[in-house]
Every structure is written in C-alpha cells, then in structure tokens.
Amino acid sequence: MNQADPTASQVEMASPPGSSFLSKMTSRTLRRWADHGARGVITLGGWATIFSIFGIFAYLFIEVAPLFYAASWSRETSVRIDTLGEAPQEPQNVSVGINEYMEVGYVLRNGDIAFYAFSAGTPIPLKSVPDFENGEITSLARSPGKNHVYGLGTRIGRVIPLYVTFRIAFEDDVRKTEPVVTSGEPFEAVPTGAPIVRLAYRETDSGTIAAALTGSGRLFLTKMQESEAEGLFALETEAELLQAEITDEGVAALSVLLLDDLGETLLGGTEDGRLLYWDIRDIQNPRLMGMYSAGTSITALSYLIGDRSIVVGTGRGTVAVWMSVIDPDVGGDPRLQKIRDLAPHGGTVTVISPSLRDKGFLTADASGEVAVHHSTSGQTLIQIPGNGSAIVSAMFAPKTDGALVLDDSGRLSTYDIENEHPESTFSSLFFPVLYEGYEEPLHIWQSTGGSDAFEPKFGLWPIMFGTLKGTIYAMLLATPLAVLGAIYTAMFMRPNIRAVVKPVVEIMAAFPTVVLGFLAGLWFAPLLEKIFPAVVAMFLLAPLAVVLVCVGWQFLPARLKGHAGNVRELAVFVLVLAGTVWCCLQLNHQIEFWLFDANYKQWLLSTFGLTYDQRNALVIAFAMGMAVIPTIFSISEDSLSNVPPHLIAGSLALGATPWQTLTKLVIISASPGVFSALMIGLGRVVGETMIVLMATGNTPVMDMNLFNGFRTLSANIAVEMPEAPHGGTLYRLLFLAGLLLFVFTSIVNTLAEIVRQRLRARYSQF
C-alpha cells in the first residue's frame, strides 16, 4: 500500500472530534427545515385555495346584491312659482317638464310658460314666447314621448300645437341649456266652436290627432294629415282635415281621454268608473270595441312605453294596470283586461307619468303623495308622503333618475330617485310573470328586443331548466358507456390490450370542446337529422345483438373459442356491433317507412306533439357524452383496478364466478371512486359552454322534449355578456347566473364528498 495514501481509518482518526456528529445534526436540521418549509407551502396553498373560492363567491355576491337593493329618494330642490300668478287648480290646464339632465324645468299653464334653473333656483328668461289671448287656452294635453309636444285647446274649439325644446350650447367648455318655445298652425277640433274642456293630443308619422270634449259633453275626433295637392304636375302638399263626432253611450261622462302612440285607438275614462275603448284607424268612422268597469270614477289614464299596458288611476286612489289582449283562437278586436293592482294612494289619483325607458311609472294624488311603480315586477318601489297639497302635475325624468312635481300651492319640487333595477325581484326572477301580450303568467327569458318599448323578460327558470335538461340527457348516455367500459377494461380485458385502450381513451379527454361543439353543430346535427330512423333502430337492435352474441358464445365449442383469452370474443363483438350499425344505416329509409309511417318528423308531431329541431338535446347528449366519457372512464377504471388483487384471488379461490366477484366485491369496494368519477363528470357537464353554445338552438324553453333545443346558464353567460351594459340589470343577472352555477356545483360537490366518505367508511373492510 502506498504510504502517501492514507487509509479510511487514518482519515477518520485525523478528522476533528465530533465532526461526524455535527454533519449528522446538520443533515437532520436541513431535513427538518425542509419538512417545515414543505408543510408551510402546502398549508399556504390550501388556505389560498379556500380564500380564492370564498373570494370568488364574495365577488359574485357583490355584483349580484344591487339587483335586490330597495329604491330610495331624496328631495333635491323646491321653488315657489310666483310668475304664473295664482296657484294652478285644474290638472287638465297645467303641465310640467324637465330636460334630460334635470337642470332646467318648466311649468305650462293656460298658455303661459316659465322655465327654472334648478341649480340656482331662479327663473330663466325666454327670448321669445308665443302670445295667446288671455283666457283663450281652456285645456292642454301632452303628446307622450321623448319630445315636449303639446296641444292647447282653446275657448273657440281650436287646437294650437306647442313645442318646447332645449338647445345645448358650450361657452368656455361649459354646457349651457337654452329653452326654446315655438307654436304651430292652429286647427279646428270642434266644428261648433265650443270651448274644449278635455283634450287628448298625439303627433304621429301619419298626422296630428286630437280628441276634444266640450262642456256640453260632445266628443270630436280630428286628424290633420298631409295630402298631395290636386293637379297632374303638383309637387306641393296641403293639409287635409278629417273629422268625426263620437256619440256612443258614456261620452258625456268622460273625465279623461288618452290616445295611443300610433293614433289607432282612443281610451276614455268616465266619472262613473267606465273605461271606453275605440278603434279610430278609420278616423271618420270610429268604432267602440268595448266598455269595461273600473269600479269607481277614473281620474287619470296613461299608456306605458310600447302602448300595450294602460295604467288606470281612480278617485278612490287605486292604481291598476290593464292590458289589451287578443284571443288567438277567436281573433277579432282586442279586449282590455286588468292584470295587476299596485299599492293604492290615500287620495284621488291626479297624475300618472310613465317612464321613457322601462315599464315603470309615477303616480301622484290629491293629498300630495307621490309613488313610483313598476308594472312587470308588480311592485310599488317608492312612496313619498304628501304634505296635504294636491299634486296637479308631475313628470318622471327622462332617465328615470328623478321626478318633477308641482302641487296646488304653487311649489315646484325635484326629487332624486335611486332605482337602478326595478324589474328584478325574487318573484319576477323565479316565479311566473304575466307579460304583455300573453294570456297567462309564464317563465320566459328574453333579455333584449328590437326597440326601447320591449319589455325585458328575466325569468331564470328556463335557463336553469335547460342546464338540468342537458345534464340529464348527457349523463344518461355517458354513465352506462363509461362505467361499463371501465368495468370491462379493468376486469376482463387482457393487460396488453388495456395498455393501449386506456391511454387512447384518456387522450380523448384533452380534445378541445370547441372542436366537439363545431363538429356536433355543423356535421353531426345534419347527419343525425338524415339518419334518425337508423339511430332509433341502433338503440333497439344493438343491445339485442349483444345479448344474442353473449348467449350464442356460451354454446360454441372450445375449439372455436380458441385459447387466446377474450381476444376472439372481443373481435366477434366488434364485428357484430359494426354489422348491426351498418345494416341500420343501409336500411334507413325502410326503417323510417316501417316505424314512422314514411316521415318521422310528421309522425312525432302527430303522435306525441313533438317537433324535431336539427340542433336538439339528442345532439348535445352525444356531444357532451363524448366529452365527459373519458373522464368518468379513466377515474372509474383506476378505482376498479386498485381493488387489491388478493381479494379478487381469494373470492375466485372460494368458488365465486368472475361475475359474482365483480358484483359482490369489486364494484362495492370501488364504489367511492366510481361515485367520484360520476360527480366529476356531472360537474363537467353542468359547466360546459362551447358544445351547448354551438350545437343547440340556444332557445330558453322549458320542455323536456328530446328533439328541441335549450339554453344553459353557462351558455347564456357566453351569449349575453358581450352585449350587456356594464352595471345594468342584464349584466348583474348574468353574474347571478354564475353565482347559481357556483352554488349548485359547491352543493353537489359537498354532498358527493359526504356520500363518498360514507361509502369509503362502510366498505373499507374490502
């Protein structure tokens, strides 16, 4: 041995005393710190996950909560009207208005008009004002809509159009509002020249319409329209006056008149509580379509936006919403039907002012009380107590964020109203609602329409129902195929074949759902429509073919079965199934003739009343089933394969057959894992978006019909979110849909974990 190379014992003897002990201590310390660090990281990750889940829930809740906030109000300004002389007493002779930004308002009475800047509380002088003879104006009526257009009835039976506009100008980057008042050419509304005491006025695209009631109880209907001048080469137009007198019963007792937006119908309310409804499309031949009882004197009438719903105020303070409906089975004239009552007033209803944005409206009474209602939700949102002075005129602000009110003491007040989501209540979201144009309360989701007059329908049940429908059909298809496939793979398939089949199926789980949805919507749905009879035959004949193969295989001699395990048996199964499918496809038209009387769509409609849509729940069942089968299969197969082999061997050694071992031991032992696989698959189906979005008609209907479409919560979010105004009702309702999904999946997962733990505890002895 070389003297220059010390031996290991010499090196150890040369090491400082205690160095080995120190190195061991250092190693233990490092391991301890590593263990503590790993434990801390894992703990931190776990708590971060929990906090993230609660954070998501909190964020969703914060976005959803404003939907259910109560409306609020506050008085902003109050000014005394001195420039109009005496305080106004007659509601039919006075009107108020306000601009879009609630900066400038006006009071119109007997042809006199005064403007006020509410920020300063001072009058605004006008550069020019139409001059009317003192005492000439006996009544006035506003043409409903965004524009401030009036008809002024005179003591000689004429109507003078009056227009109020707000001109916007900028001086030194400061916006200034300048009111402008102009008048139009008067026209004769009462041919006898009698004073007009009640007036309804409407400017339409086809002309100007006025309904004028005289003090003697005569009602005249007038329309001013443009017509071409006579002559072959005439290019000018001239005004044409069409007129008729309405002489039906109850005209003399009319206390209020109302025209619709198109000038096609006239409503009248009487002092004895009757509601008269005329068809005035032929202006010279008005026709009474119906007479209805409101129970007490009618003091105010107004259409809501869209002119489908009518608000009726009475002398007893009641407020009701009526609606024009047409019986689809009978047809004919529309009839009026009272659909809901709202909170009553303590005094006579004097004013009704509709919202220009939704189905809300403002009412006021003779005691000074002001209330804000919403027709669709059927609720009274705000009740502002009165001070004893009757309200003679009021206007709901154009943006529904305020109101302008004038009482008979001459006080003009503005109110700020916080009421962002009047249509969203628990009842309107989750219970049937009677919408305009429908005969009965229904669950409907229809968030947008073609005009501002559209009544949004925010019933959540159709999309919740669609989520449930898609989940049920997809799981009905996926569960047996995935679980039975996992059982066969784990228990009966040869290991070398299983080593190929299982990875291939698991790779399918990574297939993009957007591609599946694309294929399902554009390729499979049209194909299924063509081969539907063959598919029905496959569902009937394929199981029968499998049973026949199983029974026949038992009687085959051993030399035909071979000694290669179940490879030959599997090959026979595949060939028989493939042959069954091929035969069904080849006989598609014959099967349709045999089973469905040559036309399966007509047969479904005539026999069961079912319509077949190309993109339907059956397509979704196949597509989502293909998406979720790999997940359920993989987890179930792992659970079944992890059953201890010695238990299976012991069962077989005791004389149990493979089938008995499977049903009495393996499935029971693996049941917690199989149940978890089903719950994970269920969660995947509930939250699936792209397949549903692309492969259904996205129709939010409540029908379990397998052959029509549906819309799910997740697909609804994807469809509606790009068009939902930030902070609006639709925007927050989509967050509510997300919250419902979040809560539902949390509850399902919690219950699934409880069941899994109980199964695990019960069958742990296996």
Buried (B, 14 or more C-beta within 10 A) or exposed (E): EEEEEEEEEEEEEEEEEEEEEEEEEEEEEEEEEEEEEEEEEEEEEEEEEEEEEEEEBEEBEEBBEBBEEEBEBEEBBEBEBEEBEEBBEEBBBBBBBBBBBBBBBBBBBBBBBBBBBBEEEEBBEBEEBBEBEEEBBBBBBBBBEEEBBBBBBBBBBBBBBBBBBBEEEEEEEEEEBBBEBEBBEBBBBBEEEBBBBBBBBBBBEEBBBBBBBBEEEBBBBBBBBEEEEEEEEEEEEEEEEBBBEBEEEBBBBBBBBBBBBEBBBBBBBBBEBBBBBBBBEEBEEBEBBBBBEBEBBBBBBBBBBBBBBBBBBBBBBBBBBBBBBEEEEEEEBBBBEBBBEBBBBBBBBBBBBBBBBBBBBBBBBBBBBBBBBBBBBBBBBBBBEBEEBBBBBBBBBBEBBBBBBBBBBBBBBBBBBBBBBBBBBEEBBEEBBBBBEBEEEBBBBBBEEEEEBBBBBBBBBBBBBBBBBBBBBBBEBBBEBBBEBBBBBBBBBEEEBBEEBBEEBBEBBEEEBEEBBBBBBEEBBEEBBEBBBBBBBBEEBBEEBBEEBEEEBEEEEEEEBEEEBBEBBBEBBEEBBEEBBEBBBEBBEEBBBEBBEEEBBEBBBEEEEBEBBBBBBBBBBBBBBBBBBBBBBBBBBBBBBEBEEEBBEEBBEEEBEEEEBBEBBBBBBBBBBBBBBBBBBBBBBBBBBBBBBBBBBBBBBBBEBBBBBBBBBBBBBBBBBEEBEEEEBBBBBBBBBBBBBBEBBEEBBEEBEEBBEEBBEEBEEB
